[in-house]
Amino acid sequence: QVQLVESGGGLVQAGGSLRLSCAVSGGIAVSMAWYRQAPEKQRVWVASITTGGATAYADSVEGRFTISRDNAQNTVYLQMSSLKPEDTAVYYCNAMILGWPRQEEYWGQGTQVTVSS
């Protein structure tokens, strides 16, 4: 059974930093990503990383957030710096898990990030 378990959310002042972690168990993660959902808004993509380490970021977080992964630990991280109140959201880990005949998509349960002004 595949599980994605996130940790690291919390309350931080504007300008501060947080690091989110997402550990995958029960399968091998191929591409991994972070999404976020602010109150009364749709879930949006934040950043993603391939098995080889290629990364991509939403314009809103480019230069402030860094996604990384530890393939041996099947874990993805999101280092968030220079946080703004508009970064407040529930952050979700997403992973494409190796399978046959195709990869399958899984989501974590979400972790709350609140940035106070």
C-alpha positions in Angstrom: 0.0 0.0 0.0 1.5 3.3 -1.1 1.5 6.1 1.4 2.8 9.7 1.3 3.3 11.2 4.7 4.0 15.0 4.9 5.6 16.9 7.8 7.1 20.3 8.6 4.1 22.6 8.3 3.4 25.3 10.9 3.0 28.9 11.7 5.8 31.4 10.6 6.1 35.1 10.3 6.4 36.8 7.0 10.0 36.6 5.8 10.6 33.4 7.6 11.4 29.9 6.4 10.0 26.4 6.7 11.0 23.0 5.3 8.3 20.5 4.3 9.1 16.8 3.9 7.2 14.0 2.2 8.2 10.4 2.7 6.9 7.8 0.3 6.4 4.2 1.4 5.1 1.1 -0.4 6.3 2.1 -3.8 9.1 3.8 -5.9 8.4 7.5 -6.7 9.2 8.6 -10.1 8.3 12.3 -10.5 7.4 14.1 -7.3 5.8 17.5 -6.7 4.2 19.9 -4.3 0.8 21.5 -4.7 -1.0 24.0 -2.4 -4.6 25.0 -1.8 -5.5 28.2 -0.1 -8.9 28.7 1.5 -11.7 28.8 -1.0 -9.3 28.4 -3.9 -8.3 25.5 -6.2 -5.3 23.4 -5.6 -2.4 24.7 -7.7 1.0 23.3 -8.6 4.0 24.7 -6.8 7.1 22.8 -7.8 8.2 19.4 -9.2 11.3 17.3 -9.5 12.2 14.3 -11.7 14.1 11.2 -10.6 17.2 12.8 -12.2 16.8 16.0 -10.2 15.4 18.3 -12.9 13.2 20.9 -11.2 10.4 23.3 -12.2 8.7 26.0 -10.2 5.5 28.1 -10.4 6.3 31.8 -11.0 4.9 32.7 -7.6 7.6 30.8 -5.8 10.5 30.9 -8.2 13.6 32.1 -6.3 12.1 31.6 -2.9 11.3 27.9 -2.8 13.6 24.9 -3.5 12.4 21.4 -4.2 14.8 18.5 -3.6 14.7 14.8 -3.1 16.5 11.9 -1.6 16.0 8.9 -3.9 17.5 6.5 -1.4 15.0 7.6 1.2 12.1 8.0 -1.3 11.6 11.5 0.2 10.9 14.9 -1.3 11.5 18.2 0.4 10.3 21.8 -0.1 12.5 24.5 1.4 10.5 27.6 1.6 12.2 31.0 2.3 11.1 34.6 2.3 7.6 33.4 3.0 4.7 35.8 2.4 1.1 35.8 3.8 -0.1 34.7 0.4 1.9 31.5 0.7 -0.6 30.4 3.4 -2.2 27.2 2.3 -2.5 23.5 2.8 0.5 22.0 1.0 0.1 18.6 -0.6 2.8 16.1 -1.7 2.2 14.4 -5.1 4.0 11.4 -6.5 3.9 9.3 -9.6 4.6 5.8 -8.4 6.3 3.2 -10.6 3.8 0.5 -11.5 2.8 -1.8 -14.3 1.4 -1.3 -16.9 1.6 2.4 -16.0 2.6 4.8 -13.2 -0.1 5.8 -10.7 -0.6 9.1 -9.0 -0.8 9.4 -5.2 -1.4 12.3 -2.8 -0.4 13.0 0.7 -2.9 14.2 3.4 -1.7 17.8 3.3 0.1 19.9 5.9 -0.9 23.4 6.9 1.4 26.4 6.3 0.4 29.7 7.8 2.4 32.9 7.3 1.5 35.8 9.5 2.1 39.4 8.5 
